[in-house]
Amino acid sequence: MRTRGPALAASAAGTLAVLVAAAPTPASADSGVINSAGNDCSAYWDSDGNAFFIRDNAGGDDNDYCYVDYGATQAQAAGSSARRLTIPQDSSIGNFQRRVPDLSGIGDQIYFKVCEERENDPDLCSNASGYKK
């Protein structure tokens, strides 16, 4: 039994190492899903495709739409000089829609925030964050 124990343990450790090494890792440049402050909109940055994916989480006809403001700096993405990508109102409930940004003038980092436009109230937005392009 003693000779089998260490051999079995070594074999199991080798198998574990192979499994860990084979597991895919997410790209560090991708943002993961970010929600607007009201959670009615979600979006993420996909660095491989240089695209945003935006989703309307609110059910029904709520007269609001989702958008991403982006820019070359955090201040630009959060401010009035941000570039904007939108999806039609209530068009993608539960499904992400791909939008390709204009990347001219944006260096190695892209900054963005996710917002829910509200017709008669202030928009609800996430904080602007930066990710590798």
Secondary structure as a PSIPRED ss2 file (coil, helix, strand):
# PSIPRED VFORMAT (PSIPRED V4.0)

   1 M C   1.000  0.000  0.000
   2 R C   1.000  0.000  0.000
   3 T C   1.000  0.000  0.000
   4 R H   0.000  1.000  0.000
   5 G H   0.000  1.000  0.000
   6 P H   0.000  1.000  0.000
   7 A H   0.000  1.000  0.000
   8 L H   0.000  1.000  0.000
   9 A H   0.000  1.000  0.000
  10 A H   0.000  1.000  0.000
  11 S H   0.000  1.000  0.000
  12 A H   0.000  1.000  0.000
  13 A H   0.000  1.000  0.000
  14 G H   0.000  1.000  0.000
  15 T H   0.000  1.000  0.000
  16 L H   0.000  1.000  0.000
  17 A H   0.000  1.000  0.000
  18 V H   0.000  1.000  0.000
  19 L H   0.000  1.000  0.000
  20 V H   0.000  1.000  0.000
  21 A H   0.000  1.000  0.000
  22 A H   0.000  1.000  0.000
  23 A C   1.000  0.000  0.000
  24 P C   1.000  0.000  0.000
  25 T C   1.000  0.000  0.000
  26 P C   1.000  0.000  0.000
  27 A C   1.000  0.000  0.000
  28 S C   1.000  0.000  0.000
  29 A C   1.000  0.000  0.000
  30 D C   1.000  0.000  0.000
  31 S C   1.000  0.000  0.000
  32 G C   1.000  0.000  0.000
  33 V C   1.000  0.000  0.000
  34 I E   0.000  0.000  1.000
  35 N E   0.000  0.000  1.000
  36 S C   1.000  0.000  0.000
  37 A C   1.000  0.000  0.000
  38 G C   1.000  0.000  0.000
  39 N C   1.000  0.000  0.000
  40 D C   1.000  0.000  0.000
  41 C E   0.000  0.000  1.000
  42 S E   0.000  0.000  1.000
  43 A E   0.000  0.000  1.000
  44 Y E   0.000  0.000  1.000
  45 W E   0.000  0.000  1.000
  46 D E   0.000  0.000  1.000
  47 S C   1.000  0.000  0.000
  48 D C   1.000  0.000  0.000
  49 G C   1.000  0.000  0.000
  50 N C   1.000  0.000  0.000
  51 A E   0.000  0.000  1.000
  52 F E   0.000  0.000  1.000
  53 F E   0.000  0.000  1.000
  54 I E   0.000  0.000  1.000
  55 R E   0.000  0.000  1.000
  56 D E   0.000  0.000  1.000
  57 N C   1.000  0.000  0.000
  58 A C   1.000  0.000  0.000
  59 G C   1.000  0.000  0.000
  60 G C   1.000  0.000  0.000
  61 D C   1.000  0.000  0.000
  62 D C   1.000  0.000  0.000
  63 N C   1.000  0.000  0.000
  64 D C   1.000  0.000  0.000
  65 Y E   0.000  0.000  1.000
  66 C E   0.000  0.000  1.000
  67 Y E   0.000  0.000  1.000
  68 V E   0.000  0.000  1.000
  69 D E   0.000  0.000  1.000
  70 Y E   0.000  0.000  1.000
  71 G E   0.000  0.000  1.000
  72 A C   1.000  0.000  0.000
  73 T C   1.000  0.000  0.000
  74 Q H   0.000  1.000  0.000
  75 A H   0.000  1.000  0.000
  76 Q H   0.000  1.000  0.000
  77 A H   0.000  1.000  0.000
  78 A H   0.000  1.000  0.000
  79 G C   1.000  0.000  0.000
  80 S C   1.000  0.000  0.000
  81 S C   1.000  0.000  0.000
  82 A C   1.000  0.000  0.000
  83 R E   0.000  0.000  1.000
  84 R E   0.000  0.000  1.000
  85 L E   0.000  0.000  1.000
  86 T E   0.000  0.000  1.000
  87 I C   1.000  0.000  0.000
  88 P C   1.000  0.000  0.000
  89 Q C   1.000  0.000  0.000
  90 D C   1.000  0.000  0.000
  91 S C   1.000  0.000  0.000
  92 S C   1.000  0.000  0.000
  93 I E   0.000  0.000  1.000
  94 G C   1.000  0.000  0.000
  95 N C   1.000  0.000  0.000
  96 F C   1.000  0.000  0.000
  97 Q E   0.000  0.000  1.000
  98 R E   0.000  0.000  1.000
  99 R E   0.000  0.000  1.000
 100 V C   1.000  0.000  0.000
 101 P C   1.000  0.000  0.000
 102 D C   1.000  0.000  0.000
 103 L C   1.000  0.000  0.000
 104 S C   1.000  0.000  0.000
 105 G C   1.000  0.000  0.000
 106 I C   1.000  0.000  0.000
 107 G C   1.000  0.000  0.000
 108 D C   1.000  0.000  0.000
 109 Q E   0.000  0.000  1.000
 110 I E   0.000  0.000  1.000
 111 Y E   0.000  0.000  1.000
 112 F E   0.000  0.000  1.000
 113 K E   0.000  0.000  1.000
 114 V E   0.000  0.000  1.000
 115 C E   0.000  0.000  1.000
 116 E E   0.000  0.000  1.000
 117 E E   0.000  0.000  1.000
 118 R C   1.000  0.000  0.000
 119 E C   1.000  0.000  0.000
 120 N C   1.000  0.000  0.000
 121 D C   1.000  0.000  0.000
 122 P C   1.000  0.000  0.000
 123 D C   1.000  0.000  0.000
 124 L E   0.000  0.000  1.000
 125 C E   0.000  0.000  1.000
 126 S C   1.000  0.000  0.000
 127 N C   1.000  0.000  0.000
 128 A C   1.000  0.000  0.000
 129 S E   0.000  0.000  1.000
 130 G E   0.000  0.000  1.000
 131 Y E   0.000  0.000  1.000
 132 K E   0.000  0.000  1.000
 133 K C   1.000  0.000  0.000
